[in-house]
Amino acid sequence: MADKLILVSHHLCPYVQRAAISLAEKGVPFERVDIDLADKPDWFKAISPLGKVPLLRTQRKGEQTAIFESAVILEFLEETQTNPLHPADPYARARHRAWIEFGSAILNAIGRFYSASTEAGFLAESEALSAMFGRLEAELAESERNGPWFAGERLSLVDAVYGSVFRYFDAFDRIGDFGILDGKPLVDAWRQALSGRPSIRHAVAPDYPQRLHAFLQAKGSYLSSLIRRSDPATAPPQAQFA
């Protein structure tokens, strides 16, 4: 498919990372354009009904289309590009789609974790996250994988989703030991394998850790209070992701 693809992005958005990882794994060239979601360009507002990123702009035979919502973008890429990341078997594919949704639920829980305003709320969200990863640990154990990825030897869209999930824990680990992933060896091994994958490493800019640290520091949450105040960075504006 000879489309020109432009991925409209925000530098911290984990949902954008999914699309970037998929494109990289498929070997599809694309242009990435970061925007300020606190001051959205008029052209973006005109083509994004929900005002969220990611958004994929396509141009084919002179016609332009804007595709929004990360799940829709991932499925579009599966349908139009080579090197599929979904399994061919419909039952396995449905299972993968379900665990992608679980990954989105984990991202929502991570947002509640770093936004909790009180210690009690923070601890409650930490326990809830730990339980979610405990369920994921059980799934990995039951699946009897024979390789480093969710489906074993072949990387899939589920891996693309959880690559951006685990990236948050690189930042959390620099703040403190919250024990969320403790006692989950399969999850930890999966996390380590994903962190070494080039498509996942390069799905964010080199300054991503500093930007995320600044974002967390400026939240005014309980987690923010745990971060050393010596970092002068200014947090990016609040963003809407999909």
Disulfide bonds with the S-S distance in Angstrom:
none
